Amino acid sequence: MLFTIYGVLVVYTAAASNFVEVHSDAEYNQLIRDSDERWLVTLGASFCGACKSAKPELEKAAATMEGDVKFAYIDYKATPELS
């Protein structure tokens, strides 16, 4: 299931760690799309200051919410097939 909340793409479905960076379509499919776990997937860009500053906060949230939801970060400029 995919939907967007305040510009954040939320995916309900998973991976090995609670916070991952997704670098390819195949990695996304393997870790997240084909998973039964709940995911919060954030799209950002390496040139975006707000995205860079939000990433450490997402990592903290991932540590806090371990076991409930997993977090993924996708650089949409580096992986345009996912955006």
Rosetta blueprint (number, residue, H / E / L):
1 M L
2 L E
3 F E
4 T E
5 I E
6 Y L
7 G L
8 V E
9 L E
10 V E
11 V E
12 Y L
13 T L
14 A L
15 A L
16 A L
17 S L
18 N L
19 F E
20 V E
21 E E
22 V E
23 H L
24 S L
25 D H
26 A H
27 E H
28 Y H
29 N H
30 Q H
31 L H
32 I H
33 R H
34 D L
35 S L
36 D L
37 E L
38 R L
39 W E
40 L E
41 V E
42 T E
43 L E
44 G E
45 A L
46 S L
47 F L
48 C L
49 G H
50 A H
51 C H
52 K H
53 S H
54 A H
55 K H
56 P H
57 E H
58 L H
59 E H
60 K H
61 A H
62 A H
63 A H
64 T H
65 M L
66 E L
67 G L
68 D L
69 V L
70 K E
71 F E
72 A E
73 Y E
74 I E
75 D E
76 Y L
77 K L
78 A L
79 T L
80 P H
81 E H
82 L H
83 S L
